[in-house]
Amino acid sequence: MKVAQAAAGGPGSRATPAVRALAPYVIGKPISELARELGFAEEQIVKLASNENPLGPSELALQAMREALSQAWLYPDGNGHDLKAALARRHGVAAAQVTLGNGSNDLLVLLAESFLAPGASAVYSQYAFAIYGIVVQATGARHRVAPAYHASHSMPYGHDLEAMRAAIDADTRLVYIANPNNPTGTWNTAAQLRAFLERAPAEVIVVLDEAYFEYSRGFDCPDGMSLIGEFPNLVVLRTFSKAHALAGVRVGYAVSDPGVADMLNRVRQPFNVGTPGLAGAQASLLDEQQPRRALRLVEEGMTQFTAELPRLGLKLHPSAGNFVLVDVGGNAQLVYERLLRHGVIVRPVAGYGLPSALRITIGTAEQNERLIAALAAVLRG
């Protein structure tokens, strides 16, 4: 009782109302946690919950990070000069347009801190990445959630950019567009995105989250970097966590108008990307085969899933990411919990308003086979 009373009236109660009302982001269950709970050896567990790249990083990145560890006693380059220069060359922009983040999630926070406040609003789509709502709410700004495409649409649960544009009001400062979107795998075409940017108010910052860009090359999913010079209110986010398989060292970046980048750097922590991450990301850029290997793996895995999962009575939604949204036709949370007993971790998405769906990362052929066999056993049971 004393603990409960302290929590209710203690120091935590002094947090802002917006923060006190936040529901924290729920991560995919870690392998070590499932091993502890059910007594599995970690190597027996297949994790297909967090859209990680099971091929791992480039050997160039691994070697660069090993070498960088010898400098671990020094603070990292707070400006990330060399990585920013490499990214600027890659995208044909000035280094002053690049902002580094501790993963692209960090940049979502920086954008909210820079442009949102109580009385302002931000727009994002229904079923969009959960972090958008969290970072908006933390600032005390208002959410304006635009309805997504309906389930029977050709792009079920995808961003309806017309509805998003209609949701913009005089107080709107930010619009978040995930392309492709997590957790639905949906995407907007080049024509749709251009039409939105041409009609959006010039004073509203449009955040184009391209965390899964490398996996979308076989789709009409545009390269937002090509639009930066044309639309000064556009910010494009990328990450090294997915195709580059550097999720554990947390490196993301934004490319924007220099004036926007200046604002982001005013709130960015000076050492937000560590030395191994800076070195690994820069080296990974040199390995042109790294994203190609990742894409090839996903294309092969998608073929596996497309052939096998419908035979189990499951519905796969179209996806331009390295994951699929699978409708199990019932209580997906129960299916998720039973899969855990088979040593397979996937991601339930009831928190997104999709209680009959699971998000499943595409893994190696062996991991995919484990998943398919486990699903067959669970559904039979």
Summary of the structure (lengths in Angstrom):
residues: 381
radius of gyration: 21.0
end to end distance: 42.0
largest distance: 60.4
contacts: 1271
relative contact order: 0.16
helix: 47%
strand: 14%
